[in-house]
């Protein structure tokens, strides 16, 4: 995880690039992308590096449930899960800010 710091301060952009590369090389993937537990594991590994740059990282998820009329008048239920990563710049965000829909795993 992460490159060795040779005394030079690493930027949040550099850490982000490493983080995204780590996600891209994950072994466990589904047709819809990465397995949430694996993303969370990698995010936890990079969390301290982001924190050194005053950036918080959050895995977010929301489940949307809808229904449509089905055959014979019965409802068909549809689940849509949307997952994303939110980065919070602590130098800009309000002190107690926490994004909505943070997923705890």
Order of alpha helices (4+ residues) and beta strands (2+ residues): alpha-beta-beta-alpha-beta-beta
